[in-house]
C-alpha cells in the first residue's frame, strides 16, 4: 500500500501562535515531553525498539529512565524546537526544510518508513492534545504543522528509495 505525501500547508498567524504557545509549555520540561512521545511509541509498537542499537538489549520496562532513551527524546524535541522556533520568521521555510530534511535523511537511511513516521505522528498529536488540552482549532494547527513536516519528510524518503 502506498502512503500518500501530505500537502504542504501554509500555517496561519493564529495557528503559529497556538503552536508556539503549546510548545512553550511542552518545552518547559523537554526531556519529559520527549519521553511521553517516544516511550508511548515504543509501548504501542515494541517491534521498533530493535531498530535502536543503543537500547535494543534493554527491556522496555527498564528503558524509560535510561540515558539512551533520554538522549533520543531530546533529539526529537530539538527537531521540533528548531521547526517551531522558525515559524513566522524571515527564514522560516529554509530553516524548516533543512531541519526536517536532515532528520528524514538520517532516519530514512536507517530504514524508517512512512508508515513508521505515521505511527509516531498519531502518538505525537495524542500526547500534545492531552498535555496542552487542545481544542479542535489547536488539533488542526498541529495536524497542519505535521502535514508540512511530513510533506518534506516523505519527499526525502521517496528520493532515498529511488
Secondary structure as UniProt FT lines:
FT   HELIX           13..26
FT   HELIX           27..29
FT   HELIX           30..44
FT   HELIX           46..51
FT   TURN            53..57
FT   HELIX           60..63
FT   TURN            64..65
FT   HELIX           67..86
FT   TURN            87..88
FT   TURN            90..91
FT   HELIX           92..109
FT   TURN            110..111
FT   HELIX           114..132
FT   HELIX           136..160
//
